Amino acid sequence: MQPVTMYTKPFCGFCHAAKRLLAQKGVEFTEIDISGNPDLRREMIQKAGGRTTVPQIWIGETHVGGFDDMNALEGRGRLDALLAG
């Protein structure tokens, strides 16, 4: 199983939806809360190629994007393969 990292904020509905999808699949992930931390926010934006919204999700070294992007992978049947590596 590939490691999953997700940059989030506590009151973000899309963040909660992403966590729920991963939990339904039994996937553990590292959550980085960027609220109130401008350094972590800058780090996320830099790593995400300028994207400023949360969540920003990485599976292994692959930047998936946000919840809509991850959910689209799930809908196309490609998320499990990416998680498996």
C-alpha positions in Angstrom: 0.0 0.0 0.0 1.4 3.4 -1.0 1.6 6.0 1.7 -1.1 8.7 1.5 -0.5 12.3 2.6 -3.3 14.9 2.8 -3.1 18.6 3.6 -6.3 19.7 5.2 -8.2 22.2 7.3 -10.6 21.2 10.1 -13.8 22.8 8.8 -13.4 21.7 5.2 -16.2 19.5 3.8 -14.1 18.2 0.9 -11.4 17.2 3.4 -13.9 15.2 5.4 -15.2 13.6 2.3 -11.7 12.6 1.2 -11.0 11.1 4.7 -14.3 9.3 4.6 -13.5 7.7 1.2 -10.1 6.6 2.4 -11.5 5.2 5.6 -14.1 3.2 3.7 -11.2 1.6 1.8 -9.3 1.0 5.0 -6.5 3.3 3.9 -4.4 5.0 6.6 -3.0 8.4 5.8 -0.9 11.2 7.2 -2.9 14.4 7.7 -1.2 17.8 7.7 -3.4 20.5 9.1 -2.4 23.8 7.5 -4.8 26.0 9.4 -3.0 28.8 11.2 0.3 27.7 9.8 1.5 29.9 6.9 4.7 27.9 6.5 2.8 24.6 5.9 0.4 26.4 3.6 3.3 27.7 1.5 4.8 24.2 1.5 1.5 22.7 0.2 1.1 25.3 -2.5 4.7 24.8 -3.7 4.4 21.0 -3.7 1.0 21.2 -5.4 2.2 23.3 -8.3 0.4 26.4 -7.1 -2.9 24.9 -6.1 -4.2 26.6 -3.0 -7.3 24.7 -2.1 -7.6 21.9 0.5 -7.4 19.0 0.5 -4.3 18.4 -1.5 -3.6 14.6 -1.7 -0.6 12.6 -2.5 -0.5 8.8 -3.0 3.1 7.8 -2.8 4.9 10.4 -4.9 1.9 11.1 -7.2 0.0 14.3 -6.6 -3.7 13.4 -7.0 -5.1 16.8 -6.4 -8.2 17.5 -4.3 -11.2 15.3 -3.3 -12.9 15.7 -6.7 -9.8 14.4 -8.4 -9.5 11.5 -6.1 -13.2 10.7 -6.4 -12.9 10.8 -10.2 -10.1 8.2 -10.0 -12.4 6.1 -7.8 -15.2 6.5 -10.4 -12.9 5.3 -13.2 -11.8 2.3 -11.1 -8.2 3.6 -10.9 -7.9 4.6 -7.3 -7.3 1.1 -5.9 -4.5 0.5 -8.4 -2.8 3.8 -7.5 -3.1 3.0 -3.8 -1.6 -0.5 -4.3 1.3 0.9 -6.2 
